Amino acid sequence: MRTKIFSMGAVALLAFGLAACSDEPEDQADVTTEETIAEEMPDDTETAEEAEQETSEDAVAGETNETEDAEAADGETESTEEISDEQKQMAIDTLKGIVEDAEKGTVYRFASGFTVGESTREEVYAEISEPEEQAGEFDFYHGSMGQASYQIAYDENDVMKEARYYGTNVERQTNLGGITKEDLLKEIGEPAEERTISATGETNVIYYLGDYELQFILGEDGTTDHVNLLKKSN
């Protein structure tokens, strides 16, 4: 009886051992397969540092795009601020008025129309008042609220010998600031003389109109800074 029990126990132990042996390779195979799959699959998970770097790069790219957009908008603004056709026509009308008055010796839009070589200092003071300032031999009348500026010089007999028209600072592109040498050539023709003013870098474009001399002083930007009207020297 004891021998039978022992035999049964031995058989059970043997069966248990075989089962254990058959289970162990399966577990190892499963682990090996999972590790291999894990190693072969790409790692799409970003670290916190990588995510922060990408966010920073995106922000920089966004700022660059905004800067480029702003510069483009500024370029568009500048182009829209160029002289319009209407403003250019107003400048040309001013030029025509200056020439028309200069042929009669009349100072362009200066009070009721004083004439170089005829009007006196007393007459100007009586109608306009004394100047706010004197610059050398010139009486200086400052413009304001769209009114033009003028400088007037008199000879030893207090007769007006030269008048300088400076135009306006407000909407200047509609008067002198809109007049270029190209406009002078087109509207008046070739000048009688052209001089370079070395002290200022300006150009003096001179026309003779009857008994009078009309000078357009062009700044370095190519537009008219001021206009001089005086009697033509004999």
KEVOKE-277244 format. One record per residue (C-alpha): x, y, z; residue in three letters; residue number from 1. Coordinates in nm, 2 decimals, always signed. Layout:
{atom {X; Y; Z}; 'Ala'; NUM}
...
//
This chain:
{atom {+0.00; +0.00; +0.00}; 'Met'; 1}
{atom {+0.28; +0.24; +0.09}; 'Arg'; 2}
{atom {+0.45; +0.15; -0.23}; 'Thr'; 3}
{atom {+0.14; +0.23; -0.43}; 'Lys'; 4}
{atom {+0.10; +0.57; -0.27}; 'Ile'; 5}
{atom {+0.46; +0.65; -0.34}; 'Phe'; 6}
{atom {+0.42; +0.56; -0.70}; 'Ser'; 7}
{atom {+0.12; +0.78; -0.73}; 'Met'; 8}
{atom {+0.30; +1.07; -0.57}; 'Gly'; 9}
{atom {+0.60; +1.02; -0.80}; 'Ala'; 10}
{atom {+0.37; +1.03; -1.10}; 'Val'; 11}
{atom {+0.21; +1.35; -0.98}; 'Ala'; 12}
{atom {+0.54; +1.52; -0.92}; 'Leu'; 13}
{atom {+0.66; +1.42; -1.26}; 'Leu'; 14}
{atom {+0.34; +1.56; -1.43}; 'Ala'; 15}
{atom {+0.37; +1.89; -1.24}; 'Phe'; 16}
{atom {+0.74; +1.92; -1.35}; 'Gly'; 17}
{atom {+0.65; +1.86; -1.71}; 'Leu'; 18}
{atom {+0.38; +2.12; -1.69}; 'Ala'; 19}
{atom {+0.62; +2.37; -1.54}; 'Ala'; 20}
{atom {+0.88; +2.31; -1.81}; 'Cys'; 21}
{atom {+0.63; +2.35; -2.09}; 'Ser'; 22}
{atom {+0.49; +2.68; -1.94}; 'Asp'; 23}
{atom {+0.84; +2.85; -1.89}; 'Glu'; 24}
{atom {+0.93; +2.88; -2.27}; 'Pro'; 25}
{atom {+0.59; +3.03; -2.35}; 'Glu'; 26}
{atom {+0.64; +3.31; -2.09}; 'Asp'; 27}
{atom {+0.99; +3.38; -2.22}; 'Gln'; 28}
{atom {+0.86; +3.39; -2.57}; 'Ala'; 29}
{atom {+0.59; +3.63; -2.48}; 'Asp'; 30}
{atom {+0.83; +3.87; -2.30}; 'Val'; 31}
{atom {+1.08; +3.86; -2.58}; 'Thr'; 32}
{atom {+0.82; +3.93; -2.84}; 'Thr'; 33}
{atom {+0.68; +4.23; -2.64}; 'Glu'; 34}
{atom {+1.03; +4.38; -2.59}; 'Glu'; 35}
{atom {+1.11; +4.33; -2.96}; 'Thr'; 36}
{atom {+0.79; +4.51; -3.06}; 'Ile'; 37}
{atom {+0.86; +4.79; -2.82}; 'Ala'; 38}
{atom {+1.21; +4.84; -2.96}; 'Glu'; 39}
{atom {+1.10; +4.83; -3.32}; 'Glu'; 40}
{atom {+0.81; +5.08; -3.28}; 'Met'; 41}
{atom {+0.91; +5.45; -3.32}; 'Pro'; 42}
{atom {+0.89; +5.67; -3.01}; 'Asp'; 43}
{atom {+0.64; +5.95; -3.09}; 'Asp'; 44}
{atom {+0.64; +6.08; -2.73}; 'Thr'; 45}
{atom {+0.80; +6.42; -2.70}; 'Glu'; 46}
{atom {+1.00; +6.52; -2.39}; 'Thr'; 47}
{atom {+0.89; +6.83; -2.21}; 'Ala'; 48}
{atom {+1.22; +7.01; -2.33}; 'Glu'; 49}
{atom {+1.15; +6.92; -2.69}; 'Glu'; 50}
{atom {+0.79; +7.04; -2.67}; 'Ala'; 51}
{atom {+0.91; +7.37; -2.52}; 'Glu'; 52}
{atom {+1.17; +7.41; -2.79}; 'Gln'; 53}
{atom {+0.91; +7.35; -3.06}; 'Glu'; 54}
{atom {+0.67; +7.60; -2.90}; 'Thr'; 55}
{atom {+0.95; +7.86; -2.88}; 'Ser'; 56}
{atom {+1.04; +7.81; -3.25}; 'Glu'; 57}
{atom {+0.67; +7.84; -3.35}; 'Asp'; 58}
{atom {+0.65; +8.16; -3.15}; 'Ala'; 59}
{atom {+0.96; +8.31; -3.32}; 'Val'; 60}
{atom {+0.82; +8.21; -3.66}; 'Ala'; 61}
{atom {+0.49; +8.37; -3.57}; 'Gly'; 62}
{atom {+0.67; +8.69; -3.47}; 'Glu'; 63}
{atom {+0.87; +8.69; -3.79}; 'Thr'; 64}
{atom {+0.56; +8.66; -4.00}; 'Asn'; 65}
{atom {+0.39; +8.94; -3.81}; 'Glu'; 66}
{atom {+0.69; +9.16; -3.86}; 'Thr'; 67}
{atom {+0.69; +9.08; -4.23}; 'Glu'; 68}
{atom {+0.32; +9.16; -4.25}; 'Asp'; 69}
{atom {+0.37; +9.48; -4.06}; 'Ala'; 70}
{atom {+0.65; +9.59; -4.30}; 'Glu'; 71}
{atom {+0.44; +9.50; -4.60}; 'Ala'; 72}
{atom {+0.16; +9.71; -4.45}; 'Ala'; 73}
{atom {+0.40; +10.00; -4.39}; 'Asp'; 74}
{atom {+0.51; +9.97; -4.76}; 'Gly'; 75}
{atom {+0.15; +9.99; -4.86}; 'Glu'; 76}
{atom {+0.09; +10.29; -4.64}; 'Thr'; 77}
{atom {+0.39; +10.47; -4.78}; 'Glu'; 78}
{atom {+0.27; +10.40; -5.14}; 'Ser'; 79}
{atom {-0.08; +10.54; -5.06}; 'Thr'; 80}
{atom {+0.08; +10.85; -4.91}; 'Glu'; 81}
{atom {+0.25; +10.94; -5.25}; 'Glu'; 82}
{atom {+0.10; +11.23; -5.43}; 'Ile'; 83}
{atom {-0.23; +11.15; -5.58}; 'Ser'; 84}
{atom {-0.34; +11.26; -5.92}; 'Asp'; 85}
{atom {-0.57; +11.52; -5.76}; 'Glu'; 86}
{atom {-0.29; +11.66; -5.54}; 'Gln'; 87}
{atom {-0.05; +11.67; -5.84}; 'Lys'; 88}
{atom {-0.30; +11.86; -6.04}; 'Gln'; 89}
{atom {-0.34; +12.11; -5.76}; 'Met'; 90}
{atom {+0.04; +12.15; -5.76}; 'Ala'; 91}
{atom {+0.04; +12.21; -6.13}; 'Ile'; 92}
{atom {-0.24; +12.47; -6.10}; 'Asp'; 93}
{atom {-0.02; +12.65; -5.84}; 'Thr'; 94}
{atom {+0.27; +12.64; -6.08}; 'Leu'; 95}
{atom {+0.06; +12.80; -6.36}; 'Lys'; 96}
{atom {-0.07; +13.07; -6.12}; 'Gly'; 97}
{atom {+0.29; +13.15; -6.01}; 'Ile'; 98}
{atom {+0.40; +13.19; -6.38}; 'Val'; 99}
{atom {+0.09; +13.39; -6.47}; 'Glu'; 100}
{atom {+0.14; +13.64; -6.19}; 'Asp'; 101}
{atom {+0.52; +13.65; -6.24}; 'Ala'; 102}
{atom {+0.47; +13.77; -6.60}; 'Glu'; 103}
{atom {+0.30; +14.08; -6.45}; 'Lys'; 104}
{atom {+0.56; +14.11; -6.16}; 'Gly'; 105}
{atom {+0.29; +14.02; -5.91}; 'Thr'; 106}
{atom {+0.38; +13.83; -5.59}; 'Val'; 107}
{atom {+0.18; +13.51; -5.60}; 'Tyr'; 108}
{atom {-0.12; +13.53; -5.35}; 'Arg'; 109}
{atom {+0.05; +13.80; -5.14}; 'Phe'; 110}
{atom {-0.24; +14.01; -5.00}; 'Ala'; 111}
{atom {-0.41; +14.21; -5.27}; 'Ser'; 112}
{atom {-0.12; +14.16; -5.52}; 'Gly'; 113}
{atom {+0.19; +14.36; -5.47}; 'Phe'; 114}
{atom {+0.42; +14.42; -5.76}; 'Thr'; 115}
{atom {+0.80; +14.38; -5.76}; 'Val'; 116}
{atom {+0.96; +14.71; -5.86}; 'Gly'; 117}
{atom {+0.65; +14.92; -5.78}; 'Glu'; 118}
{atom {+0.50; +14.85; -5.44}; 'Ser'; 119}
{atom {+0.66; +15.01; -5.14}; 'Thr'; 120}
{atom {+0.74; +14.90; -4.79}; 'Arg'; 121}
{atom {+0.49; +15.15; -4.65}; 'Glu'; 122}
{atom {+0.21; +15.01; -4.87}; 'Glu'; 123}
{atom {+0.29; +14.65; -4.76}; 'Val'; 124}
{atom {+0.31; +14.75; -4.39}; 'Tyr'; 125}
{atom {-0.02; +14.94; -4.41}; 'Ala'; 126}
{atom {-0.21; +14.65; -4.56}; 'Glu'; 127}
{atom {-0.04; +14.35; -4.40}; 'Ile'; 128}
{atom {+0.15; +14.49; -4.10}; 'Ser'; 129}
{atom {+0.51; +14.48; -4.01}; 'Glu'; 130}
{atom {+0.68; +14.14; -4.04}; 'Pro'; 131}
{atom {+0.71; +13.90; -3.75}; 'Glu'; 132}
{atom {+1.08; +13.86; -3.82}; 'Glu'; 133}
{atom {+1.36; +14.00; -4.03}; 'Gln'; 134}
{atom {+1.61; +13.77; -4.19}; 'Ala'; 135}
{atom {+1.90; +13.98; -4.32}; 'Gly'; 136}
{atom {+1.76; +14.22; -4.57}; 'Glu'; 137}
{atom {+1.43; +14.03; -4.59}; 'Phe'; 138}
{atom {+1.11; +14.08; -4.40}; 'Asp'; 139}
{atom {+0.98; +13.74; -4.30}; 'Phe'; 140}
{atom {+0.61; +13.67; -4.29}; 'Tyr'; 141}
{atom {+0.54; +13.33; -4.14}; 'His'; 142}
{atom {+0.26; +13.12; -4.28}; 'Gly'; 143}
{atom {-0.01; +12.95; -4.06}; 'Ser'; 144}
{atom {-0.32; +12.74; -4.09}; 'Met'; 145}
{atom {-0.25; +12.66; -4.46}; 'Gly'; 146}
{atom {-0.13; +13.02; -4.54}; 'Gln'; 147}
{atom {+0.20; +13.05; -4.73}; 'Ala'; 148}
{atom {+0.52; +13.21; -4.60}; 'Ser'; 149}
{atom {+0.69; +13.50; -4.77}; 'Tyr'; 150}
{atom {+1.02; +13.69; -4.76}; 'Gln'; 151}
{atom {+1.02; +14.05; -4.90}; 'Ile'; 152}
{atom {+1.33; +14.26; -4.97}; 'Ala'; 153}
{atom {+1.33; +14.64; -5.05}; 'Tyr'; 154}
{atom {+1.59; +14.86; -5.22}; 'Asp'; 155}
{atom {+1.74; +15.18; -5.09}; 'Glu'; 156}
{atom {+1.42; +15.36; -5.18}; 'Asn'; 157}
{atom {+1.20; +15.11; -4.99}; 'Asp'; 158}
{atom {+1.06; +14.98; -5.32}; 'Val'; 159}
{atom {+1.01; +14.60; -5.33}; 'Met'; 160}
{atom {+1.30; +14.44; -5.52}; 'Lys'; 161}
{atom {+1.25; +14.07; -5.45}; 'Glu'; 162}
{atom {+0.97; +13.85; -5.32}; 'Ala'; 163}
{atom {+1.02; +13.49; -5.21}; 'Arg'; 164}
{atom {+0.72; +13.25; -5.19}; 'Tyr'; 165}
{atom {+0.77; +12.95; -4.96}; 'Tyr'; 166}
{atom {+0.43; +12.79; -5.00}; 'Gly'; 167}
{atom {+0.26; +12.61; -4.72}; 'Thr'; 168}
{atom {+0.37; +12.34; -4.48}; 'Asn'; 169}
{atom {+0.02; +12.19; -4.45}; 'Val'; 170}
{atom {-0.07; +11.99; -4.76}; 'Glu'; 171}
{atom {+0.25; +12.10; -4.91}; 'Arg'; 172}
{atom {+0.23; +11.84; -5.19}; 'Gln'; 173}
{atom {-0.06; +12.04; -5.33}; 'Thr'; 174}
{atom {+0.17; +12.34; -5.40}; 'Asn'; 175}
{atom {+0.55; +12.37; -5.40}; 'Leu'; 176}
{atom {+0.61; +12.03; -5.26}; 'Gly'; 177}
{atom {+0.44; +11.88; -5.57}; 'Gly'; 178}
{atom {+0.64; +12.07; -5.83}; 'Ile'; 179}
{atom {+0.96; +11.91; -5.97}; 'Thr'; 180}
{atom {+1.20; +12.00; -6.25}; 'Lys'; 181}
{atom {+1.02; +11.77; -6.48}; 'Glu'; 182}
{atom {+0.70; +11.97; -6.42}; 'Asp'; 183}
{atom {+0.89; +12.29; -6.49}; 'Leu'; 184}
{atom {+1.02; +12.16; -6.83}; 'Leu'; 185}
{atom {+0.67; +12.04; -6.92}; 'Lys'; 186}
{atom {+0.48; +12.35; -6.82}; 'Glu'; 187}
{atom {+0.73; +12.63; -6.89}; 'Ile'; 188}
{atom {+1.00; +12.48; -7.11}; 'Gly'; 189}
{atom {+1.37; +12.49; -7.09}; 'Glu'; 190}
{atom {+1.51; +12.74; -6.84}; 'Pro'; 191}
{atom {+1.72; +13.04; -6.93}; 'Ala'; 192}
{atom {+1.98; +12.93; -6.68}; 'Glu'; 193}
{atom {+2.04; +12.67; -6.41}; 'Glu'; 194}
{atom {+2.28; +12.71; -6.12}; 'Arg'; 195}
{atom {+2.39; +12.49; -5.83}; 'Thr'; 196}
{atom {+2.39; +12.65; -5.49}; 'Ile'; 197}
{atom {+2.70; +12.50; -5.33}; 'Ser'; 198}
{atom {+2.62; +12.62; -4.98}; 'Ala'; 199}
{atom {+2.29; +12.43; -4.96}; 'Thr'; 200}
{atom {+2.31; +12.17; -5.23}; 'Gly'; 201}
{atom {+2.00; +12.32; -5.39}; 'Glu'; 202}
{atom {+1.95; +12.40; -5.76}; 'Thr'; 203}
{atom {+1.83; +12.73; -5.89}; 'Asn'; 204}
{atom {+1.63; +12.70; -6.21}; 'Val'; 205}
{atom {+1.58; +13.04; -6.37}; 'Ile'; 206}
{atom {+1.32; +13.17; -6.62}; 'Tyr'; 207}
{atom {+1.29; +13.51; -6.78}; 'Tyr'; 208}
{atom {+0.93; +13.63; -6.81}; 'Leu'; 209}
{atom {+0.91; +13.97; -6.98}; 'Gly'; 210}
{atom {+1.07; +14.22; -6.74}; 'Asp'; 211}
{atom {+1.09; +13.97; -6.46}; 'Tyr'; 212}
{atom {+1.31; +13.69; -6.34}; 'Glu'; 213}
{atom {+1.14; +13.38; -6.19}; 'Leu'; 214}
{atom {+1.37; +13.14; -5.99}; 'Gln'; 215}
{atom {+1.26; +12.80; -5.87}; 'Phe'; 216}
{atom {+1.48; +12.67; -5.59}; 'Ile'; 217}
{atom {+1.48; +12.29; -5.59}; 'Leu'; 218}
{atom {+1.58; +12.10; -5.28}; 'Gly'; 219}
{atom {+1.79; +11.78; -5.27}; 'Glu'; 220}
{atom {+1.47; +11.58; -5.29}; 'Asp'; 221}
{atom {+1.39; +11.73; -5.63}; 'Gly'; 222}
{atom {+1.09; +11.93; -5.52}; 'Thr'; 223}
{atom {+1.06; +12.31; -5.51}; 'Thr'; 224}
{atom {+1.16; +12.46; -5.18}; 'Asp'; 225}
{atom {+1.07; +12.82; -5.27}; 'His'; 226}
{atom {+1.03; +13.06; -5.56}; 'Val'; 227}
{atom {+1.20; +13.40; -5.61}; 'Asn'; 228}
{atom {+1.05; +13.68; -5.81}; 'Leu'; 229}
{atom {+1.26; +13.99; -5.90}; 'Leu'; 230}
{atom {+1.32; +14.24; -6.17}; 'Lys'; 231}
{atom {+1.53; +14.12; -6.46}; 'Lys'; 232}
{atom {+1.87; +14.28; -6.46}; 'Ser'; 233}
{atom {+1.96; +14.48; -6.78}; 'Asn'; 234}
//
